[in-house]
Amino acid sequence: MMLLVMRHGEAVSQASSDFERPLTHRGKQQVVDNFNKFLNRQKPLPDLIFTSPLVRARQTTDLILDSSGIHVEPEISDKLVPEGRVDDVLQLLATNADSNVCLLVSHQPLVSYLVHCLTDVEVFLETSMIVGIQTELFEPHCGEVKWHINDYS
C-alpha cells in the first residue's frame, strides 16, 4: 500500500477551542497546491481516506475531495487527533490493509511520530506537507519514504 500521511493546512491561531480552528485562506491554498502536486506525481488516486475530526483536518479533506475529483467517503477517526497514539493508528491502518492508496489527514505531533515509527525517518511535517510511504505491514520499521511534497515551509 502507498500511505499518504498529510498534515492539515495552516489554521487560525485563535478560536473558541482547538477543535474548532478553521483553515486560513493561505492554508486552503496550501492544501490545494500541494495535493495538485501529488496528483501530477502519483496514480492511482486514494481509495481510502481517514481524517481527524478536528475542523482544520476535515476542511483539508473536503478541499482535497472538491479539487481532485476523488469520490471516496472519508472516515472520521478520533484516533487521528493531535494527541493520538501511533499504535492505535497502526491498528486502524492494518484493518484496512487491502487498500491500494490510503490518505491520512491529521496533526502534529502524531503525523511525525507515525512517519518515524513506520520508516525510521525523522521529519517534522509542516502544514499541508504530504509524505508518501510504501509499506505492506503496519508495524514499526516496515515502511519506506518514497517522496514528500512541501512547498510551504
N, C-alpha and C positions, 0 to 999 in steps of 0.2 A: 504494500500500500504506500501511496505517497500521502504523507501527512503534512498539511499546511498549517503551521502554527502562526496565528496573526494576533498582534496586539491591536486593540481598538484605535481609532483615530484620536487626535487631540481633542480633549474635552475642556469645558469651562472649569475654572478652579473653584468656584463657589456655587453652591446650590443648597436646597433645603436639607439634602443628605447626600452622602457619597453615591448611593444607589441611583439618585435622580440626575446626576451630572450629565448634561447632553453634550454632543459634539459641537465644536466651534465651526464657523464657516471654513476655516483652514483645515480643520480635522476632517470635514466632509470631503474636501478636495483631495487631501492626502489619501483617503481610503480609495476613492475612485481612480486616482492616478496610479497608485501602487498596484491595485488589483488589475487595472488595464495592462500594466507592465507584465504582470503574471500571465494574463490571457495571451499576450504576444509570445510568451515563452513556453507555455505548457498546454498540452492537450492529453488526455481528456479533462473535462471540467469536473469539479467536485460532484460526487453523487451522494455525499453525506455531509451535513453541516451541524456542528454543535456550537452554541453560543451561550455566553453568560447571561443571566437575567438582568444585569445592570443596564441602564438606559443607553450608555455610550456604546456598549458592545452590541446591543440589539439594533441600534441605529447603524452601526458599522455593517452588520449583517444585512440589514434591509437595503442599504446603499449598494452593496455588492450584488444582491439579487436584482435590484432595479436597473443597474447599469450593465449587467453582464448577460442577461437572458438565461441565467441558470434557473431551472424550475425544480428546486428542491425545498421541501418544507423544513426549516431549521428546527432542531431540537434544542430547547432551552434547558440548561442544566445548572443546578445550584453548585455542582462540583467545580464550576469554572469561575467562581468569584475570586477576587484577588488573594484572599487568604486560603484558597482551596489547597487540597493536598494532592501532590503528584501521584501517589499510589491510587487515589480514587479516580483520577483522570485516566491513568493507565488501564484500570479495570473497565472504565466506561468504553475506552477505545477497543480493548480486547473483545468485548461483547459485540462489537460491530466490525470485526476484522475482515469481513467479506467485501467491504467497500474497496473501490479502486483508488479513489482520491477523496480524502476527508479534510474539510476545512474546520478548524477550531478557532473561534474568536474569543479572546479572554484578556487578561490584565497582567500587569507586573504585580508582584514578582513571580506569579505562577508560570507565565509563559517562558521566562528564562530558566526557571528550575526544571520545567518539563524538557526543554531542548537539551539542557545539560544532562539530565538523567538518561535520556534516550541515546545521546550521542557522545557524551563527554566533552562537548564543545561548550565553552563558556562564552555567552553572548548576552548583552543587555538589549532586549528588544525595545527600540524606540517606538513612538506611536505610529501606527499603520504599517509597521515592519512585518514582512512575511518571511518565514523560514520554511523551506521545503525539505522534508526528511523522508528518506526511503527506509522503510522497515517492514519486516514480516512478523515480528513479535513486538509486543508492547511490554517489554521488560528492560531494565537498565542496561545500557551499553549495547543495544541491539540495532540501533539506527545509524544512519549516515546523513549528515547535512549535504544536500546536493547543490543548493543555491540559497541566496537570500535577496530580498528586494527591500531597499531602504533608501529612498531619495530625500528624506525629510529630516535627517539628523541635524 
